[in-house]
Amino acid sequence: MPSTTQSDMEVSGLTERFRNPLTLSDRCDECRAQAFVRVFLPSGDLLFCGHHFAEKEPTFVARGYEIQDERDRINKPEGDTR
Ligand SMILES: [Zn+2]
């Protein structure tokens, strides 16, 4: 793990966007499968399925990007919002 702190990269406004959950119409930018992870880049959002996010996660984490990870919903039936 790099020793650089990420605290100075936190922007309070970003948390507002986390209120928009990913839906069936959100598709992985790599393979068009249903997206379960959104990455907030300075240039815009990227969407990934669990598979492609896992491949790129170390890069995003190293750069300190905000990540909306909804992979815990992958194996749950749609509409199960307990
Ligand atoms: Zn994918």
PDB file of the backbone (N, CA, C, O) and the ligand in Angstrom, with CONECT records:
HET     ZN  A 101       1
ATOM      1  N   MET A   1       0.841  -1.209   0.000  1.00  0.00           N
ATOM      2  CA  MET A   1       0.000   0.000   0.000  1.00  0.00           C
ATOM      3  C   MET A   1       0.869   1.249   0.000  1.00  0.00           C
ATOM      4  O   MET A   1       1.847   1.326   0.745  1.00  0.00           O
ATOM      5  N   PRO A   2       0.525   2.214  -0.819  1.00  0.00           N
ATOM      6  CA  PRO A   2       1.277   3.479  -0.765  1.00  0.00           C
ATOM      7  C   PRO A   2       0.986   4.211   0.530  1.00  0.00           C
ATOM      8  O   PRO A   2      -0.093   4.072   1.105  1.00  0.00           O
ATOM      9  N   SER A   3       1.948   4.986   0.984  1.00  0.00           N
ATOM     10  CA  SER A   3       1.798   5.645   2.272  1.00  0.00           C
ATOM     11  C   SER A   3       1.132   7.005   2.153  1.00  0.00           C
ATOM     12  O   SER A   3       0.911   7.673   3.163  1.00  0.00           O
ATOM     13  N   THR A   4       0.810   7.425   0.945  1.00  0.00           N
ATOM     14  CA  THR A   4       0.190   8.739   0.780  1.00  0.00           C
ATOM     15  C   THR A   4      -1.216   8.745   1.349  1.00  0.00           C
ATOM     16  O   THR A   4      -1.958   7.773   1.207  1.00  0.00           O
ATOM     17  N   THR A   5      -1.572   9.826   1.981  1.00  0.00           N
ATOM     18  CA  THR A   5      -2.921   9.941   2.533  1.00  0.00           C
ATOM     19  C   THR A   5      -3.902  10.360   1.453  1.00  0.00           C
ATOM     20  O   THR A   5      -3.546  11.096   0.533  1.00  0.00           O
ATOM     21  N   GLN A   6      -5.142   9.890   1.567  1.00  0.00           N
ATOM     22  CA  GLN A   6      -6.159  10.261   0.586  1.00  0.00           C
ATOM     23  C   GLN A   6      -7.114  11.313   1.134  1.00  0.00           C
ATOM     24  O   GLN A   6      -8.037  11.745   0.443  1.00  0.00           O
ATOM     25  N   SER A   7      -6.891  11.719   2.368  1.00  0.00           N
ATOM     26  CA  SER A   7      -7.872  12.584   3.008  1.00  0.00           C
ATOM     27  C   SER A   7      -8.002  13.920   2.289  1.00  0.00           C
ATOM     28  O   SER A   7      -9.082  14.509   2.270  1.00  0.00           O
ATOM     29  N   ASP A   8      -6.911  14.404   1.697  1.00  0.00           N
ATOM     30  CA  ASP A   8      -6.994  15.708   1.036  1.00  0.00           C
ATOM     31  C   ASP A   8      -7.673  15.606  -0.328  1.00  0.00           C
ATOM     32  O   ASP A   8      -7.882  16.624  -0.988  1.00  0.00           O
ATOM     33  N   MET A   9      -8.020  14.387  -0.761  1.00  0.00           N
ATOM     34  CA  MET A   9      -8.701  14.228  -2.039  1.00  0.00           C
ATOM     35  C   MET A   9     -10.204  14.074  -1.868  1.00  0.00           C
ATOM     36  O   MET A   9     -10.943  14.027  -2.852  1.00  0.00           O
ATOM     37  N   GLU A  10     -10.654  13.996  -0.634  1.00  0.00           N
ATOM     38  CA  GLU A  10     -12.081  13.804  -0.401  1.00  0.00           C
ATOM     39  C   GLU A  10     -12.851  15.089  -0.683  1.00  0.00           C
ATOM     40  O   GLU A  10     -12.496  16.167  -0.206  1.00  0.00           O
ATOM     41  N   VAL A  11     -13.910  14.946  -1.466  1.00  0.00           N
ATOM     42  CA  VAL A  11     -14.763  16.089  -1.779  1.00  0.00           C
ATOM     43  C   VAL A  11     -16.158  15.758  -1.263  1.00  0.00           C
ATOM     44  O   VAL A  11     -16.759  14.762  -1.667  1.00  0.00           O
ATOM     45  N   SER A  12     -16.660  16.588  -0.383  1.00  0.00           N
ATOM     46  CA  SER A  12     -17.925  16.263   0.271  1.00  0.00           C
ATOM     47  C   SER A  12     -19.068  16.139  -0.729  1.00  0.00           C
ATOM     48  O   SER A  12     -20.010  15.383  -0.489  1.00  0.00           O
ATOM     49  N   GLY A  13     -19.009  16.862  -1.840  1.00  0.00           N
ATOM     50  CA  GLY A  13     -20.091  16.828  -2.812  1.00  0.00           C
ATOM     51  C   GLY A  13     -20.269  15.480  -3.467  1.00  0.00           C
ATOM     52  O   GLY A  13     -21.359  15.161  -3.940  1.00  0.00           O
ATOM     53  N   LEU A  14     -19.217  14.682  -3.502  1.00  0.00           N
ATOM     54  CA  LEU A  14     -19.299  13.396  -4.173  1.00  0.00           C
ATOM     55  C   LEU A  14     -20.301  12.464  -3.517  1.00  0.00           C
ATOM     56  O   LEU A  14     -20.941  11.666  -4.202  1.00  0.00           O
ATOM     57  N   THR A  15     -20.446  12.550  -2.214  1.00  0.00           N
ATOM     58  CA  THR A  15     -21.315  11.609  -1.517  1.00  0.00           C
ATOM     59  C   THR A  15     -22.758  11.734  -1.987  1.00  0.00           C
ATOM     60  O   THR A  15     -23.526  10.778  -1.876  1.00  0.00           O
ATOM     61  N   GLU A  16     -23.139  12.895  -2.509  1.00  0.00           N
ATOM     62  CA  GLU A  16     -24.503  13.074  -2.997  1.00  0.00           C
ATOM     63  C   GLU A  16     -24.819  12.077  -4.111  1.00  0.00           C
ATOM     64  O   GLU A  16     -25.938  11.572  -4.204  1.00  0.00           O
ATOM     65  N   ARG A  17     -23.835  11.804  -4.943  1.00  0.00           N
ATOM     66  CA  ARG A  17     -24.066  10.948  -6.097  1.00  0.00           C
ATOM     67  C   ARG A  17     -24.228   9.492  -5.684  1.00  0.00           C
ATOM     68  O   ARG A  17     -24.754   8.696  -6.461  1.00  0.00           O
ATOM     69  N   PHE A  18     -23.803   9.130  -4.511  1.00  0.00           N
ATOM     70  CA  PHE A  18     -23.932   7.756  -4.055  1.00  0.00           C
ATOM     71  C   PHE A  18     -25.386   7.403  -3.775  1.00  0.00           C
ATOM     72  O   PHE A  18     -25.716   6.237  -3.555  1.00  0.00           O
ATOM     73  N   ARG A  19     -26.252   8.406  -3.784  1.00  0.00           N
ATOM     74  CA  ARG A  19     -27.666   8.121  -3.535  1.00  0.00           C
ATOM     75  C   ARG A  19     -28.324   7.536  -4.770  1.00  0.00           C
ATOM     76  O   ARG A  19     -29.449   7.045  -4.683  1.00  0.00           O
ATOM     77  N   ASN A  20     -27.673   7.572  -5.893  1.00  0.00           N
ATOM     78  CA  ASN A  20     -28.222   6.986  -7.114  1.00  0.00           C
ATOM     79  C   ASN A  20     -27.688   5.570  -7.268  1.00  0.00           C
ATOM     80  O   ASN A  20     -26.568   5.381  -7.743  1.00  0.00           O
ATOM     81  N   PRO A  21     -28.477   4.569  -6.871  1.00  0.00           N
ATOM     82  CA  PRO A  21     -27.993   3.188  -6.985  1.00  0.00           C
ATOM     83  C   PRO A  21     -27.878   2.770  -8.440  1.00  0.00           C
ATOM     84  O   PRO A  21     -28.579   3.290  -9.308  1.00  0.00           O
ATOM     85  N   LEU A  22     -26.995   1.835  -8.689  1.00  0.00           N
ATOM     86  CA  LEU A  22     -26.856   1.295 -10.039  1.00  0.00           C
ATOM     87  C   LEU A  22     -28.103   0.483 -10.372  1.00  0.00           C
ATOM     88  O   LEU A  22     -28.690  -0.158  -9.500  1.00  0.00           O
ATOM     89  N   THR A  23     -28.501   0.516 -11.645  1.00  0.00           N
ATOM     90  CA  THR A  23     -29.712  -0.181 -12.071  1.00  0.00           C
ATOM     91  C   THR A  23     -29.390  -1.164 -13.191  1.00  0.00           C
ATOM     92  O   THR A  23     -28.250  -1.260 -13.647  1.00  0.00           O
ATOM     93  N   LEU A  24     -30.418  -1.892 -13.625  1.00  0.00           N
ATOM     94  CA  LEU A  24     -30.251  -2.858 -14.715  1.00  0.00           C
ATOM     95  C   LEU A  24     -29.800  -2.185 -16.005  1.00  0.00           C
ATOM     96  O   LEU A  24     -29.187  -2.828 -16.857  1.00  0.00           O
ATOM     97  N   SER A  25     -30.095  -0.904 -16.157  1.00  0.00           N
ATOM     98  CA  SER A  25     -29.723  -0.209 -17.400  1.00  0.00           C
ATOM     99  C   SER A  25     -28.290   0.312 -17.350  1.00  0.00           C
ATOM    100  O   SER A  25     -27.784   0.825 -18.348  1.00  0.00           O
ATOM    101  N   ASP A  26     -27.627   0.183 -16.188  1.00  0.00           N
ATOM    102  CA  ASP A  26     -26.220   0.562 -16.103  1.00  0.00           C
ATOM    103  C   ASP A  26     -25.366  -0.611 -16.559  1.00  0.00           C
ATOM    104  O   ASP A  26     -25.475  -1.716 -16.027  1.00  0.00           O
ATOM    105  N   ARG A  27     -24.522  -0.361 -17.542  1.00  0.00           N
ATOM    106  CA  ARG A  27     -23.763  -1.449 -18.173  1.00  0.00           C
ATOM    107  C   ARG A  27     -22.267  -1.233 -18.034  1.00  0.00           C
ATOM    108  O   ARG A  27     -21.779  -0.104 -18.068  1.00  0.00           O
ATOM    109  N   CYS A  28     -21.543  -2.347 -17.877  1.00  0.00           N
ATOM    110  CA  CYS A  28     -20.092  -2.310 -17.813  1.00  0.00           C
ATOM    111  C   CYS A  28     -19.528  -1.650 -19.076  1.00  0.00           C
ATOM    112  O   CYS A  28     -19.937  -1.986 -20.187  1.00  0.00           O
ATOM    113  N   ASP A  29     -18.598  -0.721 -18.908  1.00  0.00           N
ATOM    114  CA  ASP A  29     -18.010  -0.041 -20.060  1.00  0.00           C
ATOM    115  C   ASP A  29     -17.100  -0.963 -20.858  1.00  0.00           C
ATOM    116  O   ASP A  29     -16.727  -0.637 -21.985  1.00  0.00           O
ATOM    117  N   GLU A  30     -16.743  -2.091 -20.302  1.00  0.00           N
ATOM    118  CA  GLU A  30     -15.840  -3.013 -20.989  1.00  0.00           C
ATOM    119  C   GLU A  30     -16.596  -4.091 -21.757  1.00  0.00           C
ATOM    120  O   GLU A  30     -16.230  -4.408 -22.889  1.00  0.00           O
ATOM    121  N   CYS A  31     -17.653  -4.664 -21.157  1.00  0.00           N
ATOM    122  CA  CYS A  31     -18.285  -5.835 -21.771  1.00  0.00           C
ATOM    123  C   CYS A  31     -19.804  -5.736 -21.847  1.00  0.00           C
ATOM    124  O   CYS A  31     -20.456  -6.670 -22.314  1.00  0.00           O
ATOM    125  N   ARG A  32     -20.381  -4.618 -21.395  1.00  0.00           N
ATOM    126  CA  ARG A  32     -21.828  -4.380 -21.464  1.00  0.00           C
ATOM    127  C   ARG A  32     -22.643  -5.304 -20.560  1.00  0.00           C
ATOM    128  O   ARG A  32     -23.869  -5.337 -20.671  1.00  0.00           O
ATOM    129  N   ALA A  33     -22.003  -6.043 -19.685  1.00  0.00           N
ATOM    130  CA  ALA A  33     -22.757  -6.786 -18.680  1.00  0.00           C
ATOM    131  C   ALA A  33     -23.347  -5.790 -17.673  1.00  0.00           C
ATOM    132  O   ALA A  33     -22.989  -4.612 -17.673  1.00  0.00           O
ATOM    133  N   GLN A  34     -24.240  -6.268 -16.830  1.00  0.00           N
ATOM    134  CA  GLN A  34     -24.797  -5.361 -15.831  1.00  0.00           C
ATOM    135  C   GLN A  34     -23.695  -4.838 -14.925  1.00  0.00           C
ATOM    136  O   GLN A  34     -22.863  -5.604 -14.438  1.00  0.00           O
ATOM    137  N   ALA A  35     -23.694  -3.531 -14.702  1.00  0.00           N
ATOM    138  CA  ALA A  35     -22.643  -2.907 -13.886  1.00  0.00           C
ATOM    139  C   ALA A  35     -23.010  -2.959 -12.407  1.00  0.00           C
ATOM    140  O   ALA A  35     -24.161  -2.744 -12.028  1.00  0.00           O
ATOM    141  N   PHE A  36     -22.018  -3.245 -11.591  1.00  0.00           N
ATOM    142  CA  PHE A  36     -22.219  -3.246 -10.146  1.00  0.00           C
ATOM    143  C   PHE A  36     -21.262  -2.312  -9.421  1.00  0.00           C
ATOM    144  O   PHE A  36     -21.341  -2.159  -8.203  1.00  0.00           O
ATOM    145  N   VAL A  37     -20.366  -1.694 -10.164  1.00  0.00           N
ATOM    146  CA  VAL A  37     -19.428  -0.760  -9.548  1.00  0.00           C
ATOM    147  C   VAL A  37     -19.349   0.500 -10.397  1.00  0.00           C
ATOM    148  O   VAL A  37     -19.235   0.431 -11.621  1.00  0.00           O
ATOM    149  N   ARG A  38     -19.412   1.663  -9.729  1.00  0.00           N
ATOM    150  CA  ARG A  38     -19.244   2.945 -10.416  1.00  0.00           C
ATOM    151  C   ARG A  38     -17.979   3.594  -9.851  1.00  0.00           C
ATOM    152  O   ARG A  38     -17.774   3.645  -8.638  1.00  0.00           O
ATOM    153  N   VAL A  39     -17.139   4.088 -10.762  1.00  0.00           N
ATOM    154  CA  VAL A  39     -15.917   4.765 -10.342  1.00  0.00           C
ATOM    155  C   VAL A  39     -16.012   6.224 -10.774  1.00  0.00           C
ATOM    156  O   VAL A  39     -16.294   6.524 -11.934  1.00  0.00           O
ATOM    157  N   PHE A  40     -15.773   7.120  -9.829  1.00  0.00           N
ATOM    158  CA  PHE A  40     -15.892   8.553 -10.114  1.00  0.00           C
ATOM    159  C   PHE A  40     -14.531   9.104 -10.517  1.00  0.00           C
ATOM    160  O   PHE A  40     -13.682   9.394  -9.674  1.00  0.00           O
ATOM    161  N   LEU A  41     -14.345   9.241 -11.827  1.00  0.00           N
ATOM    162  CA  LEU A  41     -13.115   9.840 -12.320  1.00  0.00           C
ATOM    163  C   LEU A  41     -13.300  11.347 -12.462  1.00  0.00           C
ATOM    164  O   LEU A  41     -14.426  11.830 -12.580  1.00  0.00           O
ATOM    165  N   PRO A  42     -12.195  12.086 -12.451  1.00  0.00           N
ATOM    166  CA  PRO A  42     -12.310  13.548 -12.645  1.00  0.00           C
ATOM    167  C   PRO A  42     -13.011  13.892 -13.951  1.00  0.00           C
ATOM    168  O   PRO A  42     -13.662  14.932 -14.049  1.00  0.00           O
ATOM    169  N   SER A  43     -12.884  13.026 -14.958  1.00  0.00           N
ATOM    170  CA  SER A  43     -13.472  13.308 -16.272  1.00  0.00           C
ATOM    171  C   SER A  43     -14.880  12.760 -16.417  1.00  0.00           C
ATOM    172  O   SER A  43     -15.543  13.014 -17.423  1.00  0.00           O
ATOM    173  N   GLY A  44     -15.349  12.006 -15.416  1.00  0.00           N
ATOM    174  CA  GLY A  44     -16.684  11.427 -15.498  1.00  0.00           C
ATOM    175  C   GLY A  44     -16.720  10.058 -14.850  1.00  0.00           C
ATOM    176  O   GLY A  44     -15.704   9.557 -14.368  1.00  0.00           O
ATOM    177  N   ASP A  45     -17.912   9.453 -14.842  1.00  0.00           N
ATOM    178  CA  ASP A  45     -18.066   8.157 -14.191  1.00  0.00           C
ATOM    179  C   ASP A  45     -17.743   7.020 -15.153  1.00  0.00           C
ATOM    180  O   ASP A  45     -17.977   7.117 -16.358  1.00  0.00           O
ATOM    181  N   LEU A  46     -17.197   5.933 -14.591  1.00  0.00           N
ATOM    182  CA  LEU A  46     -17.042   4.696 -15.343  1.00  0.00           C
ATOM    183  C   LEU A  46     -17.826   3.615 -14.629  1.00  0.00           C
ATOM    184  O   LEU A  46     -17.913   3.607 -13.401  1.00  0.00           O
ATOM    185  N   LEU A  47     -18.404   2.687 -15.411  1.00  0.00           N
ATOM    186  CA  LEU A  47     -19.181   1.593 -14.835  1.00  0.00           C
ATOM    187  C   LEU A  47     -18.499   0.271 -15.157  1.00  0.00           C
ATOM    188  O   LEU A  47     -17.960   0.082 -16.247  1.00  0.00           O
ATOM    189  N   PHE A  48     -18.534  -0.641 -14.186  1.00  0.00           N
ATOM    190  CA  PHE A  48     -17.890  -1.934 -14.387  1.00  0.00           C
ATOM    191  C   PHE A  48     -18.728  -3.054 -13.802  1.00  0.00           C
ATOM    192  O   PHE A  48     -19.410  -2.875 -12.793  1.00  0.00           O
ATOM    193  N   CYS A  49     -18.669  -4.221 -14.449  1.00  0.00           N
ATOM    194  CA  CYS A  49     -19.177  -5.429 -13.825  1.00  0.00           C
ATOM    195  C   CYS A  49     -18.163  -5.849 -12.752  1.00  0.00           C
ATOM    196  O   CYS A  49     -17.074  -5.282 -12.665  1.00  0.00           O
ATOM    197  N   GLY A  50     -18.524  -6.830 -11.951  1.00  0.00           N
ATOM    198  CA  GLY A  50     -17.624  -7.264 -10.896  1.00  0.00           C
ATOM    199  C   GLY A  50     -16.298  -7.761 -11.431  1.00  0.00           C
ATOM    200  O   GLY A  50     -15.244  -7.525 -10.839  1.00  0.00           O
ATOM    201  N   HIS A  51     -16.362  -8.458 -12.565  1.00  0.00           N
ATOM    202  CA  HIS A  51     -15.160  -9.049 -13.154  1.00  0.00           C
ATOM    203  C   HIS A  51     -14.171  -7.970 -13.591  1.00  0.00           C
ATOM    204  O   HIS A  51     -12.993  -8.030 -13.237  1.00  0.00           O
ATOM    205  N   HIS A  52     -14.636  -6.996 -14.348  1.00  0.00           N
ATOM    206  CA  HIS A  52     -13.721  -5.990 -14.871  1.00  0.00           C
ATOM    207  C   HIS A  52     -13.274  -5.002 -13.801  1.00  0.00           C
ATOM    208  O   HIS A  52     -12.164  -4.474 -13.864  1.00  0.00           O
ATOM    209  N   PHE A  53     -14.141  -4.751 -12.815  1.00  0.00           N
ATOM    210  CA  PHE A  53     -13.690  -3.879 -11.738  1.00  0.00           C
ATOM    211  C   PHE A  53     -12.552  -4.531 -10.960  1.00  0.00           C
ATOM    212  O   PHE A  53     -11.585  -3.868 -10.584  1.00  0.00           O
ATOM    213  N   ALA A  54     -12.677  -5.830 -10.723  1.00  0.00           N
ATOM    214  CA  ALA A  54     -11.641  -6.537  -9.972  1.00  0.00           C
ATOM    215  C   ALA A  54     -10.284  -6.425 -10.666  1.00  0.00           C
ATOM    216  O   ALA A  54      -9.245  -6.337 -10.010  1.00  0.00           O
ATOM    217  N   GLU A  55     -10.306  -6.430 -11.991  1.00  0.00           N
ATOM    218  CA  GLU A  55      -9.053  -6.310 -12.752  1.00  0.00           C
ATOM    219  C   GLU A  55      -8.404  -4.942 -12.563  1.00  0.00           C
ATOM    220  O   GLU A  55      -7.179  -4.828 -12.529  1.00  0.00           O
ATOM    221  N   LYS A  56      -9.228  -3.911 -12.442  1.00  0.00           N
ATOM    222  CA  LYS A  56      -8.715  -2.546 -12.430  1.00  0.00           C
ATOM    223  C   LYS A  56      -8.701  -1.913 -11.048  1.00  0.00           C
ATOM    224  O   LYS A  56      -8.177  -0.813 -10.873  1.00  0.00           O
ATOM    225  N   GLU A  57      -9.273  -2.602 -10.066  1.00  0.00           N
ATOM    226  CA  GLU A  57      -9.410  -2.011  -8.741  1.00  0.00           C
ATOM    227  C   GLU A  57      -8.100  -1.455  -8.170  1.00  0.00           C
ATOM    228  O   GLU A  57      -8.103  -0.348  -7.630  1.00  0.00           O
ATOM    229  N   PRO A  58      -6.968  -2.192  -8.272  1.00  0.00           N
ATOM    230  CA  PRO A  58      -5.727  -1.654  -7.681  1.00  0.00           C
ATOM    231  C   PRO A  58      -5.344  -0.297  -8.261  1.00  0.00           C
ATOM    232  O   PRO A  58      -4.816   0.557  -7.550  1.00  0.00           O
ATOM    233  N   THR A  59      -5.611  -0.097  -9.557  1.00  0.00           N
ATOM    234  CA  THR A  59      -5.286   1.181 -10.189  1.00  0.00           C
ATOM    235  C   THR A  59      -6.152   2.302  -9.623  1.00  0.00           C
ATOM    236  O   THR A  59      -5.656   3.381  -9.297  1.00  0.00           O
ATOM    237  N   PHE A  60      -7.460   2.032  -9.511  1.00  0.00           N
ATOM    238  CA  PHE A  60      -8.368   3.060  -9.022  1.00  0.00           C
ATOM    239  C   PHE A  60      -8.067   3.403  -7.565  1.00  0.00           C
ATOM    240  O   PHE A  60      -8.084   4.572  -7.179  1.00  0.00           O
ATOM    241  N   VAL A  61      -7.793   2.391  -6.770  1.00  0.00           N
ATOM    242  CA  VAL A  61      -7.500   2.626  -5.356  1.00  0.00           C
ATOM    243  C   VAL A  61      -6.213   3.426  -5.212  1.00  0.00           C
ATOM    244  O   VAL A  61      -6.124   4.338  -4.390  1.00  0.00           O
ATOM    245  N   ALA A  62      -5.207   3.072  -6.028  1.00  0.00           N
ATOM    246  CA  ALA A  62      -3.924   3.761  -5.941  1.00  0.00           C
ATOM    247  C   ALA A  62      -4.068   5.236  -6.288  1.00  0.00           C
ATOM    248  O   ALA A  62      -3.343   6.079  -5.760  1.00  0.00           O
ATOM    249  N   ARG A  63      -5.003   5.543  -7.178  1.00  0.00           N
ATOM    250  CA  ARG A  63      -5.192   6.935  -7.595  1.00  0.00           C
ATOM    251  C   ARG A  63      -6.155   7.684  -6.690  1.00  0.00           C
ATOM    252  O   ARG A  63      -6.329   8.895  -6.828  1.00  0.00           O
ATOM    253  N   GLY A  64      -6.777   6.972  -5.770  1.00  0.00           N
ATOM    254  CA  GLY A  64      -7.644   7.643  -4.798  1.00  0.00           C
ATOM    255  C   GLY A  64      -9.008   8.005  -5.327  1.00  0.00           C
ATOM    256  O   GLY A  64      -9.659   8.898  -4.785  1.00  0.00           O
ATOM    257  N   TYR A  65      -9.468   7.324  -6.389  1.00  0.00           N
ATOM    258  CA  TYR A  65     -10.782   7.637  -6.925  1.00  0.00           C
ATOM    259  C   TYR A  65     -11.876   7.160  -5.975  1.00  0.00           C
ATOM    260  O   TYR A  65     -11.717   6.170  -5.261  1.00  0.00           O
ATOM    261  N   GLU A  66     -12.988   7.889  -5.989  1.00  0.00           N
ATOM    262  CA  GLU A  66     -14.159   7.446  -5.242  1.00  0.00           C
ATOM    263  C   GLU A  66     -14.767   6.245  -5.953  1.00  0.00           C
ATOM    264  O   GLU A  66     -14.868   6.229  -7.180  1.00  0.00           O
ATOM    265  N   ILE A  67     -15.170   5.243  -5.184  1.00  0.00           N
ATOM    266  CA  ILE A  67     -15.721   4.019  -5.768  1.00  0.00           C
ATOM    267  C   ILE A  67     -17.038   3.680  -5.091  1.00  0.00           C
ATOM    268  O   ILE A  67     -17.125   3.600  -3.865  1.00  0.00           O
ATOM    269  N   GLN A  68     -18.064   3.482  -5.914  1.00  0.00           N
ATOM    270  CA  GLN A  68     -19.366   3.041  -5.413  1.00  0.00           C
ATOM    271  C   GLN A  68     -19.468   1.554  -5.711  1.00  0.00           C
ATOM    272  O   GLN A  68     -19.680   1.159  -6.857  1.00  0.00           O
ATOM    273  N   ASP A  69     -19.321   0.740  -4.696  1.00  0.00           N
ATOM    274  CA  ASP A  69     -19.227  -0.707  -4.881  1.00  0.00           C
ATOM    275  C   ASP A  69     -20.531  -1.362  -4.450  1.00  0.00           C
ATOM    276  O   ASP A  69     -20.849  -1.391  -3.261  1.00  0.00           O
ATOM    277  N   GLU A  70     -21.285  -1.885  -5.406  1.00  0.00           N
ATOM    278  CA  GLU A  70     -22.553  -2.551  -5.089  1.00  0.00           C
ATOM    279  C   GLU A  70     -22.484  -4.032  -5.436  1.00  0.00           C
ATOM    280  O   GLU A  70     -23.494  -4.659  -5.755  1.00  0.00           O
ATOM    281  N   ARG A  71     -21.278  -4.576  -5.368  1.00  0.00           N
ATOM    282  CA  ARG A  71     -21.114  -5.990  -5.726  1.00  0.00           C
ATOM    283  C   ARG A  71     -21.826  -6.925  -4.767  1.00  0.00           C
ATOM    284  O   ARG A  71     -22.057  -8.091  -5.087  1.00  0.00           O
ATOM    285  N   ASP A  72     -22.174  -6.423  -3.598  1.00  0.00           N
ATOM    286  CA  ASP A  72     -22.894  -7.296  -2.662  1.00  0.00           C
ATOM    287  C   ASP A  72     -24.301  -7.600  -3.154  1.00  0.00           C
ATOM    288  O   ASP A  72     -24.987  -8.450  -2.585  1.00  0.00           O
ATOM    289  N   ARG A  73     -24.743  -6.904  -4.224  1.00  0.00           N
ATOM    290  CA  ARG A  73     -26.076  -7.161  -4.775  1.00  0.00           C
ATOM    291  C   ARG A  73     -26.031  -8.181  -5.909  1.00  0.00           C
ATOM    292  O   ARG A  73     -27.083  -8.583  -6.407  1.00  0.00           O
ATOM    293  N   ILE A  74     -24.856  -8.606  -6.326  1.00  0.00           N
ATOM    294  CA  ILE A  74     -24.737  -9.440  -7.519  1.00  0.00           C
ATOM    295  C   ILE A  74     -25.557 -10.714  -7.403  1.00  0.00           C
ATOM    296  O   ILE A  74     -26.229 -11.100  -8.361  1.00  0.00           O
ATOM    297  N   ASN A  75     -25.519 -11.359  -6.282  1.00  0.00           N
ATOM    298  CA  ASN A  75     -26.185 -12.651  -6.138  1.00  0.00           C
ATOM    299  C   ASN A  75     -27.546 -12.549  -5.457  1.00  0.00           C
ATOM    300  O   ASN A  75     -28.124 -13.554  -5.045  1.00  0.00           O
ATOM    301  N   LYS A  76     -28.049 -11.318  -5.346  1.00  0.00           N
ATOM    302  CA  LYS A  76     -29.366 -11.148  -4.743  1.00  0.00           C
ATOM    303  C   LYS A  76     -30.396 -10.932  -5.844  1.00  0.00           C
ATOM    304  O   LYS A  76     -30.103 -10.264  -6.835  1.00  0.00           O
ATOM    305  N   PRO A  77     -31.596 -11.485  -5.689  1.00  0.00           N
ATOM    306  CA  PRO A  77     -32.635 -11.265  -6.692  1.00  0.00           C
ATOM    307  C   PRO A  77     -33.051  -9.802  -6.720  1.00  0.00           C
ATOM    308  O   PRO A  77     -33.046  -9.124  -5.693  1.00  0.00           O
ATOM    309  N   GLU A  78     -33.411  -9.324  -7.906  1.00  0.00           N
ATOM    310  CA  GLU A  78     -33.840  -7.932  -8.062  1.00  0.00           C
ATOM    311  C   GLU A  78     -35.054  -7.683  -7.195  1.00  0.00           C
ATOM    312  O   GLU A  78     -35.987  -8.487  -7.189  1.00  0.00           O
ATOM    313  N   GLY A  79     -35.057  -6.586  -6.466  1.00  0.00           N
ATOM    314  CA  GLY A  79     -36.186  -6.257  -5.618  1.00  0.00           C
ATOM    315  C   GLY A  79     -35.992  -6.655  -4.181  1.00  0.00           C
ATOM    316  O   GLY A  79     -36.806  -6.297  -3.329  1.00  0.00           O
ATOM    317  N   ASP A  80     -34.925  -7.394  -3.883  1.00  0.00           N
ATOM    318  CA  ASP A  80     -34.636  -7.748  -2.500  1.00  0.00           C
ATOM    319  C   ASP A  80     -33.870  -6.605  -1.872  1.00  0.00           C
ATOM    320  O   ASP A  80     -32.646  -6.531  -1.986  1.00  0.00           O
ATOM    321  N   THR A  81     -34.594  -5.707  -1.205  1.00  0.00           N
ATOM    322  CA  THR A  81     -33.948  -4.509  -0.677  1.00  0.00           C
ATOM    323  C   THR A  81     -33.956  -4.494   0.845  1.00  0.00           C
ATOM    324  O   THR A  81     -34.014  -3.427   1.455  1.00  0.00           O
ATOM    325  N   ARG A  82     -33.901  -5.650   1.451  1.00  0.00           N
ATOM    326  CA  ARG A  82     -33.889  -5.694   2.906  1.00  0.00           C
ATOM    327  C   ARG A  82     -32.758  -4.864   3.487  1.00  0.00           C
ATOM    328  O   ARG A  82     -32.607  -4.795   4.707  1.00  0.00           O
TER     329      ARG A  82
HETATM  330 ZN    ZN A 101     -17.290  -6.170 -17.684  1.00  0.00          ZN2+
END
